[in-house]
Amino acid sequence: MKEYKRCLAIIRTYLNDKTLKLNAKKLDKIISEELEKPIDKMDTNLIDLCLNALVAYRNYKSEQESKK
């Protein structure tokens, strides 16, 4: 969870919005919106940040499930 929260903090800083509510759904939405843009307008750094956060979240959830 620590890595996931770190990733979210980086995204909030990147977007210059410290109060932005982020969860897996919101991250998926951001990625989808960026991928719909023409390649020269797409923010690949933002996509990478969101993907890193999703991977960290899914790893955390997987670890929690394996502990049960």
PyMOL commands that set and color helices and strands:
alter all, ss='L'
color gray80, all
select helices_A, chain A and resi 2-14+24-36+44-67
alter helices_A, ss='H'
color red, helices_A
deselect
rebuild
show_as cartoon
